[in-house]
Amino acid sequence: MIKLKFNPPIVPKRYLDRVELVNKLEDSRSLPLLLVVAPTGYGKSLLISNWIYSLNLKFLWLSLDDEFNNLQVFFEYLITGIKKVFPKDSALLYRNFSQSKFPNFELIKDEVFNFLNEIDKPFKIILDDYFFIKNKEIHNLINEYLKNPVSNVQLIVITRIDPPIITNQLKLYGNMDEIRMNELKFSTNELKKLVQINFPDIKENDLAFKIYENTNGWPLLSQFILTNIPKSKVDNIDSLDLDMHRSNLVNYFNDHIIEYYGSKSILTGFKVASIVGWFSNGLLNYIFDNLSFSLEISSEKLIKISLGNHMLSMTEKKNIKWYRVHHYFQSHFLNNNEEIGELKLEVYSILSKWQETQGDFVKAIDHALNAKEYDRAVNLINRVRKKEVKSNYYWKFQTWKDSFPKHYFEQNISLLFGYLNFLSEIFDIQKMIVIIQDLDELIKNSAEDSDHVYELNIYKAFIEIWINCNPENAIKLLNTKIADFESNQILYYKHCFYESVAYQMSGRGEKGIEKLNERIALIHNNWIQRNHLEAIKIFLHLFKGDLYEARKIADIYRSNLIELDDDYSFLWANYLAGNIAFQLGEYRTALELFRQVASQKSIIQNRIMIDSFIAKSILERYFGFFDKQQDTLDQLKDLIQKTRNNLFSDLPESTENRSELSENNSEKLLKWAYGYRNEPHPSEFHFLIEVPFLTKLKILVIKGEVEESKAAIDELNQIELILNNYHNSYHLVDILVLKAICCAKIENTEGFVAHLNKALDLSVKNGMKRPYIELAQPLEPYFLLYKDNIRHSWWISNLFSSDSQSGSIGTDNSMINQPDLENNFSVRELEIIRAIQDGLRNKEIADSFNISTETVKSHLKNIFKKSGVHSRVELIKTFSK
């Protein structure tokens, strides 16, 4: 991100105040849209910049260019800019967006609009150089906002041509104003003032009229002429020949400026500066020094000449002035000839190296691709893709992928590995298999690199575990070596995760834990990554159905996050804790946690985000939040549609049907169940909340007749066998309870008692309550009938009470009493609690109160202890009461 794009141009000292235009701007302050349209050189940006600074109110300035045609980039600048203006209020908005690996732009748009709607004081958003925008999605975004504008927010669009936005509709209702070329022209009176500014010692004469005749009031040409008229000729205006200025300003530059300074190097220097975009004296000097040829002009001299001739826009960052060649001259210097094409490649190459020295790898990669230095771009991408697990380059990788020639990409092993990592995160199995096959062939046909073979084995293990369900093959693939943590953190994490799950699936779970502990011990001084690996143990215990052990580790994991202040881990912690609470029957806590995950949009893997929306939908239905559930289902459908992954296509409908199991709608549910033809796959049952095939069986057992129950028993036996083969107990209690109900319906009392006792033996050991609550309606009559034969009947009796059906289930820690605020907490602690409720993270809280992050962490420990909670989510929930 180029932060200079947030800076308005600096108004020059000799700037002429445009009084009539300023009056018009003042009159338009309350309108939703102000449109400033004129060709280059009419002072559009300077007019708005001068006015906006005089208002002393909050504003966001965005200097647009071609880069903004990427919707992700547009939102990135917009939301980062909002955070610069409203650092505290926008903290949650910024964090949700900045950590999104796979952004859902519809949801992000809604968040931005909602934030703007909360602004209670005048705020202006200026989109300068809007003519660069060609992306219809961005035009649609602007139009959608303008259809329902916010009262305190004004949008100012500065452009050379009329934009494709709903201006006619806005004009019809008086909701916009505009300033156009004719109003921006200098009048003769304004030119008189300019003459006086430039030549204060000269008595009034007809120079202003002569300039007007030759320029028709064009501001850029008028000021250029005034700058270049020799003072000796001002008194003798009849001797001035201004025709050349009117015909071609650039010709005057070529004929007179170059001749005056006696070097064509200045022309080449301007071409280089035009290619660079924004430059400081230091950056331009770096580029001049690294060109393959010598220039006879320094960066300092070029900047001085340019400023003297009104050829640069100027802004400032950290007391360093930055410049950009005026668009009028830039378009001339960058005409598409062969010389410019070669020069661009060289300048982009130098820019890429400079960006790398600044630590901006994203821009360094972009410039390397612009320079067509594909090998260099690949090396930089490799450095990026091996960063921390939580690093967010997934969306950007897709852009880079499309920038390479197709044949280059398809033959480059490193790029294909980067793409494979991207596909694994979005769970696109079909494409993964194709890329794995391509890589296999490429690696065999090249000088085999052990690192490449190992990395490919990681993704082959992924397929063996999640798709083929062949853990022994996965273990063999992973036993070749392990990545060096320091050089490739992502591979290290994947290795540990896949290895542990493979051992669990093969019946050697303790061996998997042992190996994982060895891997964790090898990591020093990186507590974030240690925490990621500790979280794998929670997955393993979920897989085994051991909820109590999963809860114990999850509590430690979440407690550690207080120290780490790591949003990526925090979101994973919420998902895992929500999953555990859901299975334990702590529905209120589970709903709050899944809401937290769903609200932060796509930070974690798509499949886990989808799972969170599913759980949230089921729980909202349970509590009677029907409108909220429908909204969640709509978001789930939208999320799945954007993944374009057929593996997920059945989930919204199966989720909706599952949530309606206890309602009187048998015909609808049975129609769906009879029509569902997909066969179950073992990978569906790992530790995910919704399995469509299992929902089908629940409907057939609960809503169907005796024949459906007889048929369901065979399929349930098949699933139980599969789960036992892979030592997976996550859905085992569901299977056993359903089998018990089937037996009861076909009057097999012995089978009912045996299956329910087996289920309860597991549940008492591991805490699983959710299946009994979910299947309470069909289960309760049979349970009461045969209660005397049921072991641990006391354990689920309370689940069939009236209280359980109203949502007060189990030992839900959401029912913690609200602390006595005044007596228990200090003033500073209460301030920090309010900051957490506002969505601020530790560093943001520290900055707000001018204290260290360590002090914030210390306060948090005390707050958690006093309030009896273990996480920010629980704290927010407790104090929201």
Disulfide bonds with the S-S distance in Angstrom:
none
